[in-house]
Amino acid sequence: MILSYAIYFATGCFALALLMNLWKIATAAGVGDRVLALDTMVINAIALLILYGLANGTEIFFEAAMIIAMLGFVSTVAYARFMLRGNIIE
């Protein structure tokens, strides 16, 4: 019972953080700030998926979180490489 309240509270906190990241993406001055906000947004989405999996007691959301983590890492590296060199593929 107390665990369910903790899951609901954590879900609310991560959802609020997701909205704050969305606001930062919309109002950031530079591209670097937007990339950092997008990477943090991916981390918050992973946390929400894991919390949803805990709340429902299913394992499929953990696998989805792993896939999103891999895609988030690759996209962050691609954005950073694009900012440094101007191209992604050599």
N, C-alpha and C positions, 0 to 999 in steps of 0.2 A: 504494500500500500504506500509506504513512504518512498519506495523506489519509483513508483509511477508519478508521484508528485515531483520528484527530482528530475525525471525524464521530461515532464511537461515544462518545468522551469527552464531546464537547459535548452529545450526546443524553442521556447520563447526568446531566450537570450541569443541563440544563434540566428534565429529569424530576424531579430532586431539588428544584429551585426551584419546580416546579409543586406538589409535595407540601407544601412549606413554605407556599406561598400558600394552599393548601387548609386547612392548619392555622390560618393567620392568619384566614381567613374564619370558621372555626368558633369561634375564641376571642377575636375582636376585641371591644373594649368598645363602640366607637361605630360608627355607620353609615358615617361617612367612611372609617374604617380598612378596613371591609369593601369599600367601593367601590374604594379604591386597590388592595387585594389582588386583587379581581376583575379590575381593569384590567391589573395585572401578570400575572395568570394568563392573560389573553387574549394578551398579548405572548409569554409562554412557549409557549403553544400554537402561535402563529404560527411561532416559532423551531423548534419540533419538526416542524411540517409542512414547513418549508423544508429542514431537515436530512434528513427522510425522502425528500423529492424529490431531494436531492443524492445520497443513498445509492442510490436506485433509478434515477436518471438519467431521470426523467420530469418533464414540465413541468406536469402537471395540478395538482400540489400547490402550485405557486407561485400559480396562479389561485385555488385554494381559500384560500390564505393571504391574498390580497388581499381576498377577500370577507369573511373573518373579521375582518380589520383594519378594514374599513368598518363592519361590524356592532358591533365592539368600541368604536369611536369614538362611534358614535351612541348606544349603550347607556350609555356613560360620561357623555356630555352629558345624556342623559335622566335619569340618576340624580342628577347634580349639580343639574339644574334642579328636580327633585322635592324635593331637600333644601333648596334655597333658597326656593322659592315654594310648595311643597305640591301643585302640579299640573303636569302636563306639557303638556297642550294647553289653549290659551287660547280 
